Amino acid sequence: MDKIKRIEKMEKIMDKSADIFNELNAVLDKLCENLPDYKKLDQYYSSQDWFSDAEDSNNNLLPEDLKCGVLSEDGAYNLFGENHELAIRMVEIAAKMLRRE
């Protein structure tokens, strides 16, 4: 490969990497901003309020048009599981980046 092609190839890789890092930074900012609300959801899911709300939903005491996926055990469980797996993935990727693998 000649110098010009090599430099062009490396330039493309650098530009692509910079774009990805910028996108990731923006998403990480959103994630950080959302953590207090996510913690509220986690606390709600194990609270007496959740059990009371779920019981009312099961007894058809809530409006029919009320979106209440948060009252399904699977929905929140899946989200919490996804959060856990994503956190592990972020740590693993960060370790690879730090080791320059």
C-alpha positions as CSV (number, residue, x, y, z in Angstrom):
1,M,0.0,0.0,0.0
2,D,1.4,3.3,-0.9
3,K,1.7,6.2,1.5
4,I,-1.2,8.2,0.1
5,K,-3.6,5.3,0.4
6,R,-2.4,4.4,3.9
7,I,-2.8,8.0,5.1
8,E,-6.3,8.3,3.5
9,K,-7.3,5.0,5.1
10,M,-6.0,6.1,8.6
11,E,-7.7,9.5,8.2
12,K,-11.0,7.7,7.5
13,I,-10.5,5.5,10.6
14,M,-9.7,8.5,12.7
15,D,-12.8,10.5,11.5
16,K,-15.1,7.5,12.0
17,S,-13.7,6.9,15.5
18,A,-14.1,10.6,16.5
19,D,-17.7,10.5,15.3
20,I,-18.4,7.4,17.3
21,F,-16.8,8.8,20.4
22,N,-18.8,12.0,20.0
23,E,-22.1,10.0,19.7
24,L,-21.1,7.8,22.7
25,N,-20.4,10.9,24.8
26,A,-23.8,12.3,24.0
27,V,-25.5,9.0,24.9
28,L,-23.5,8.7,28.1
29,D,-24.6,12.2,29.0
30,K,-28.2,11.2,28.5
31,L,-27.7,8.1,30.6
32,C,-26.1,10.0,33.4
33,E,-28.9,12.6,33.4
34,N,-31.5,9.7,33.5
35,L,-29.9,7.8,36.4
36,P,-31.9,9.7,39.2
37,D,-35.1,8.9,37.4
38,Y,-34.0,5.3,36.8
39,K,-33.3,5.0,40.5
40,K,-36.8,6.2,41.2
41,L,-38.2,3.5,38.9
42,D,-36.1,0.9,40.7
43,Q,-37.4,2.0,44.1
44,Y,-41.0,2.2,42.8
45,Y,-40.8,-1.4,41.5
46,S,-40.0,-2.7,44.9
47,S,-42.3,-0.4,46.8
48,Q,-45.8,-0.9,48.3
49,D,-47.0,1.7,45.8
50,W,-46.1,-0.6,42.9
51,F,-47.9,-3.5,44.5
52,S,-51.0,-1.4,45.2
53,D,-51.0,0.0,41.7
54,A,-50.6,-3.4,40.2
55,E,-53.4,-4.8,42.2
56,D,-55.7,-1.9,41.1
57,S,-54.7,-2.7,37.5
58,N,-55.4,-6.4,37.9
59,N,-58.9,-5.4,39.4
60,N,-59.6,-3.1,36.4
61,L,-59.7,0.0,38.7
62,L,-57.5,2.1,36.5
63,P,-58.6,3.9,33.3
64,E,-58.6,1.5,30.3
65,D,-56.5,4.0,28.2
66,L,-53.8,4.3,30.9
67,K,-50.4,3.1,29.7
68,C,-49.2,0.9,32.5
69,G,-46.5,-1.3,31.2
70,V,-44.6,-0.4,34.4
71,L,-47.0,-2.6,36.3
72,S,-46.0,-5.7,34.4
73,E,-43.4,-7.6,36.3
74,D,-41.7,-8.7,33.0
75,G,-41.3,-5.2,31.7
76,A,-39.4,-3.8,34.6
77,Y,-37.5,-7.0,35.2
78,N,-36.3,-7.0,31.6
79,L,-35.3,-3.4,31.8
80,F,-33.3,-4.0,35.0
81,G,-31.7,-7.0,33.5
82,E,-30.8,-5.1,30.4
83,N,-29.3,-2.3,32.5
84,H,-27.2,-4.9,34.3
85,E,-25.9,-6.5,31.1
86,L,-25.3,-3.1,29.5
87,A,-23.2,-2.0,32.6
88,I,-21.1,-5.1,32.3
89,R,-20.6,-4.6,28.6
90,M,-19.6,-0.9,29.2
91,V,-17.0,-2.1,31.8
92,E,-15.7,-4.8,29.4
93,I,-15.4,-2.3,26.5
94,A,-13.7,0.3,28.8
95,A,-11.2,-2.3,29.9
96,K,-10.4,-3.2,26.3
97,M,-10.0,0.5,25.4
98,L,-7.7,1.1,28.4
99,R,-5.6,-2.0,27.5
100,R,-5.6,-0.9,23.8
101,E,-6.8,-4.3,22.7
